[in-house]
Structure formats: C-alpha cells, structure tokens
Amino acid sequence: MSTATRPTFSELLSARGVLLADGATGTNYQAKGLGLGVAPEEWLFDAPELVLELHREFVEAGVDLILTDTFGATAIRLGDSPLAGRARDVNLRAVEIAREAAGDRVLVAGSLGPTGQLAEPLGPLGPDECAATYAEQAAALAEGGVDLLVMETFFALEEAVPAIRGIQSASDLPLVVSFSFDRGTHTMMGVSPRDFVEAVAPFGAAVLGANCGRSLVDADTIVVELLDAAGDVPVWVKPNAGVPRMVGDQAVYEATPEIIAAHVGRYVAQGARIVGGCCGSTPAHVAAIAAAIR
C-alpha cells in the first residue's frame, strides 16, 4: 500500500482509539538462535529471513504497528560492531524488511534506543554530538519510509533532550518518547514519570510513555503516575513480561501471556492509548493482549 492510501499514525490512533504495538526483539531473536554478544542489527544482513519472520509473527498476532530492528542503530552504538560506519545502510535495511512484513495491514515505527554512552557531565557524550547522531538515524528511518519514530528505553534527560532536538531537526514524523523506569518507579538516573513528562512534554512529542522497566507491579504504579502527568498527551506502555530468571545462559520471563494481558488490559482501561510488550514478550503474549483489549 502506498503512503498516499495508508493511514497516518494520527489517523489510525483517532479511528481506533487504542493501538497495539509489538513485543520484544532481542529476547525473541535469542530464542531463534541469536548468539550472546551479537547485536540484533547484525541479523538484518546475516539472517534477514528471521527478522522478517518475527515481524510477521507479530503482524499475525494482531498488532497495529511494528518497530524496526534499529534499537542500537545509532552511529555511536554501532561504532564497535561489525556494522561500524554503516548507520544509514542499517536503518534503511531495517525499514525495508519491516515494510515487507507490514504490507498494507500495519504501520512501521522507527526504533531509536540510547547510544550506550553517558551524557555530560557524567560521561563523554556532548549535546551537539548526541543531537547530530539522532538526526542522522531519524533521517535514515524517514528516508526508508517509517510512519512514526519511537525513542525507547531512555533513562537520562541529559541524553533524551538533545536526542529529541536532533530528531525533530531531521524529521517532522510523529515522535513517541518512552523512558525505562528500571529502578522501581524511577530510572537508573533517578528520573520519575512526572519528571520525565515535565521535561519532555514541552517539545511536542506526539506520545509519551514507558517501556521495559522491571516488574509488572512496578509498571502498575508507573502507569498511574504517567497518565496523571501526561494529561491530554497519549500514553504508550510496553512492559516486560515480568521479572526474568536465568536458566543457563537464557533469561526466562515469569509472566505468562494471560498475566501480561491482564495488566496491559488494565492500563488501557485506565487510559493508555498504545500498548504492547517489551523484553520477554513473545507473539503469544501480544496475541493475548490483543484479545484482552479488543
């Protein structure tokens, strides 16, 4: 389907009220054989059929949008990988594969994750370099043909704010900004949901949200505060499938599809507008969420 006939993100959200996003990338790739220490983006070239397969599994589970395999595809994060110097190629390839899976049924969201560096004054990442890095990735994702952009699993305002500036300098696509509150109800840098909203909302992001994090019980608390702070801005929620335990070298997540669906169903009832799953969330988890919210 051409972009001329495919609904925009805003149109689809308005028409359906609540949208369902996909589940995890990394943990599902590991279940398909991704080796320890291998960046998921490497599969865009080394195992594209498996990238396509996971996208299609989520489409079949009933999602409205899928995220590209580009969480770690900033030039900075790719710098020490076999894909160093190929940020534009990586992002374009990821969109190509996602678009093939999406067809005319779902939207494609360009995923942008943290660089892996601490921002000044705690680390080497300066605001200008940060902004330029995210502008480069956003431009490539937009060139490839995504419908929206999603900053996910951020934890530091010192990185997120210049990243937003860079992204908005390169693209006018709708932007979702999602933080990971992985220390209970705060990020590892001490940011609360309300701190996050107050710092980010003035930039006019289309959606504010939380993803990843720790337990579903923590997510329950975070969602209440996030919804209260966000006001009229739509809220995005993609929690982990509970707390993981290690079985050999694999992380096994405790929440069954029924458990995560019950929690996410409550988030929708409370007012969340875009939901899905993060680490440990399989297509079966997402299908259960779909059944719970529709």
TASULUR-V36245 format. One record per run of one state. SS is the DSSP state (hx for helix, st for strand, lp for the rest). FROM is the first residue (numbers start at 1). TO is the last residue. Records with the same first field share a line. If there is no record, write none. Layout:
SS=FROM-TO  FROM-TO
//
This chain:
lp=1-8  17-18  22-25  32-39  47-47  62-64  68-74  79-86  103-106  113-118  120-124  126-126  145-147  155-156  171-174  180-185  187-191  204-206  213-215  231-233  240-243  248-249  254-256  271-273  278-282  294-294
hx=9-16  26-31  40-46  48-61  75-78  87-102  127-144  157-170  193-203  216-230  257-270  283-293
st=19-21  65-67  107-112  119-119  125-125  148-154  175-179  186-186  192-192  207-212  234-239  244-247  250-253  274-277
//
